[in-house]
Amino acid sequence: MPELPEMQALAERLDAVVAGTAVQGFEPLGFTGLKTVLPAPDDLVGLPVDGVGRRGKYLVWSLGGGVRILVHLSQAGRLDLETPAKHTRPRGGVVRFRFDDGSAVLVREHGSQRKAGWWVLGAGDDGPLAVLGPEPDDPAFTEFLLTSDTTRRIHTALRDQRTVAGLGRGYVDDILNMVGISPFAAVRSLSSDQRTGLVDAVHAVLDEALSQERLRSGGLSEPKLGLRFAVHNRVGQPCPRCAEPLLRVSYESHEIVYCKHCQTKGRALADRRLSRLLR
């Protein structure tokens, strides 16, 4: 899934291309993509694009009159820049936005799940943004890491968009490996040094990832993005800290990757379906 670094760099590239244009039209390409009813998408036509930003994992298109378009790519959504605009109806298409300079932005989705979506929000309506927690660079998130006594597992807490907006399994795996914390450790059990290290690791991992993502050009079109991680999606490969083979905990729809030597005091859990959870 595209996470904060991918979405931030993508927003910057989109802003450079479409800011200053006007919406010429749109083509809904999937039945489940649009998540709102009012304002009607037809109301977008003719509105100027003031800019493109990001909140959490959402792209935020700011249009004239306070209207906004949100785009969430979910697990397998991708985005293509088209110059000039195309007229195809690709498999997994979600929506195509056309602009008065002849360009277009295509949102599409790999696989069979249809979770990528878009919202049209009127002035003052935050839609799904209203429930998001602070960004990773917000002091409120740092305060959470340093002081929270919740019994939730740290991996779960960091993936919760109400706790911190923009992180997912990929960068959480990398962050916890960098600081040497078990993904199943309760937040309240973390020492002061672990909490401080966790704050530093969040910033270090995200800053490096964003620097790399800013080298990308165009949209975000690759079928798979997992090779950008240091730990996530690298089961069996050497841990970047100690070179021991990385292990995983498998769930029905996802997995958590970790190093038993660096993170769990030598205790291995190859698969949740076969073993007790580590504490």
N, C-alpha and C positions, 0 to 999 in steps of 0.2 A: 504494500500500500504506500502511495506517496505520503510522506510525512512533512513536518515543518520545513526542513531544508529544501526539499524538492518543490513544495508549493510556494515558498518565499521566492526562490529564484525564478520559478515559472511566472509568478505575478510580476516580477520586475521585467521579464522579457515581454510579457503581454502588454504591460504599461507602455513600454517603448514603441510598440507596434500600433496599438489601437487608441491610445489616449489622443484626443483631438479629432477623432473621427466621429461619425454619427451612425446609429444603428439603422441599417437599411431594411433589414428583415430577419426572420428566423425560420428555421425548419425543424419542428419536432420530429425526431426520428425514432423515438421509442414511446410506448404507451405509458410507461411508469416513470419517465424521467422528471416531468414537471411536478413539483410538490406543493404548489400554491394555486389558488383560483383567482384571487384579486391581489394586486392589479392584474388585468388581463395581459397576456404577452403582447397582444396587438398594440398596447399602449407604449411599448418600447420603441416602436418605429419612429424615427426622426429625432430621438433623444440623443444629445451629445454624450460621448464617453469622457468623463472628467479624469478618470484614472482607474487603475486596477491594483488592488492590494490584497492582503491576506489576513485572515483571523483564524487561528487554529489550523485546521486542514482545509478550510474553505477559501476559494478564490472569491474576492469581493470586487465586483464591478460597480463603480460609482457613476451614475448617470445624472443627467439634468433633472432638476426638481426634487432631488433627494431620493430618487428611485435607485434601487440597487438590485443587481443580479448576483446570486450566490451560486457557485458551482462546487460540488463535492465529488471527487473521483472515486471514493470508496476504495475497495481492494484492488480492482483491476481496471478502473477507469483510466483513460489516456486522453490527451488533448493534442490536436494537430493544428498548426498554422497553415492556412491555404492562401497562396498568392500566385495567381488569382483564385477566387472562390471556385470550388468544384460543385458539381450537381449530382454526385453519386449518392447512393444510400448504402453505406457500408454495413456489413454485419456488426451488430452490437452498437449501432449508432444511437446516440442519446439526443443530441440537438446540434444544429449548425447555426451560428450567428453570422450574419452578413453585415458588412460595413460599407459606407459610401465611398471608400477609396478602392473598392473592388476586392478587398481581402475578406477572409472568413476565418472563424474559429470552429473547429469540429470537435465535439466531445463524443467519445465512443468508449466501448467497454469490451474487454476480452472475456472469454469464458462464457458460462451459461447463467451466472448470477446477474441480476439486474438491480444493482444497488446504487450506482452513480446517479446523481440527480442535480436539478437546478431549481432555484427559487426566484420569484420576482417579488421584491419587497417594496412597499410604499414608504414614503417619508416617515421616519420615526418607528418603523417596524423592524425589530432585530431578528425576528424569526428564530431559527435554531441557534443563532449566535448568542441569544439571551442566556442560555444555560451553560455556556463555556466558562471554564475557569481561567485563571491568569495565564499569560504567556510565560515561557521558561525564564525570560529575563526580567520578569516583574518581581519586585521585592516581596510581594505577597506569596509567591511560590517559594522563594528562598526561605521566608519565615516558616512556611509549612514544613519544608525539609528539615529545618533546624530545631523545630519545637513540637511537631505533631506527636501525639501519643496514641494514634489510631492503631488498632490491632490488625489492620489490613496488611496483606503482603505488599512489599514494596513494588514488585512488578505490576501487580494489579492497580495500585494507587497511581503509578506513573502513567499507566495507559488510560486512566479514567479522565475523559475530557473535561469533567467538572473539577478535577484537581489541578490539572495543567493542560492547556490547549496546545495540540500539535504533535505530541509524541505518540508513537505506536510501538508494536512489538519489536520492530527492527532496531531502532535507536535505543530502546530501553535495554535490550539484550547487550548492546555494545557499551552502554553507560555502566551497567552493573558489573560487567566484566572488567572494565577499566578500573573501577574502584574496589573490586574484589568482594562484592556483597552477593549473598545468595538471593536469587529471585524470589524465594519463598520466605525470606526473613520478614518478620513483622516490623512495621515502621517504628513502633515504640521500643523495639529491642535494639535499635541502632545506637552505637556509641556516639559521643560528640565528634570524635575524629572521623568516623564513618559518615556522619551527616555533613561535615565540612567537605570531605572528599567527594561526596555525592554531588554537592553544589558545583564544585569545580569540574567534575566529570561531565555533568550535563552541559555546561558551557563549552568545554573543550570538544566534546563529540559533535555538538550541533554547529559550533563555529567552523570546525574542519569540514564537516559535511556541506555546509553552505558555501564555503570557499570552492569546493569541488563542483557543486551544482552550478555555480556561477560561470563555470567554464563551458557549460552546455549551451548549445544554440538551438533555436527553433522551439518547438513545443515540448511535450513529454510523451513520446510515442512508443518507446520500447515495450515489447510484450512483458519482459521481466526486468525489475529494477534491483533485485536482491543482491547482486554481486558488489554493490557499493558498500556493503556492511563489513565490519571487521570480524564479527562473531555470528550474527544472525544469518541463517541459511548456509552456515559453513560446518555442519555436523561432520565429525570425522577429520576435519582439518586441524592443524596445530593452533592451539590457543596463542593469541598474539603476545601474551604475557609470559607463558612458561613453556609453550610448544607441546603440551599434552593434548591428545585428541579431544576436541569439543564434543559434548554430549547434548542430549535433548530430552525434554519432557513433551510427549505428544498428547494433544487433545484432538477432538474430532475434526476441528476446522483450522487448527493452528498448532504451532510448537514453540517452545521456549528453549533457547540454546544457552549453554553455560559450560564452565570449566569446573570439574570437581576439585582440582588441585587448588585453584585460585579463589573459588567462591563458596565451596560447600565442605571444606575441611576433609577432602578425600572421599566423601560419601557420594555415590553415583545413583542417579535415578534415570534409567534409560527410557522409561516409558511410563506415564501415569497409569496406563491400563494394566501394568504388570506389577507396580510397586506402590508402597506408601509414599505420600508426599514428604519431601524433606522439610524439616523445620529449621 
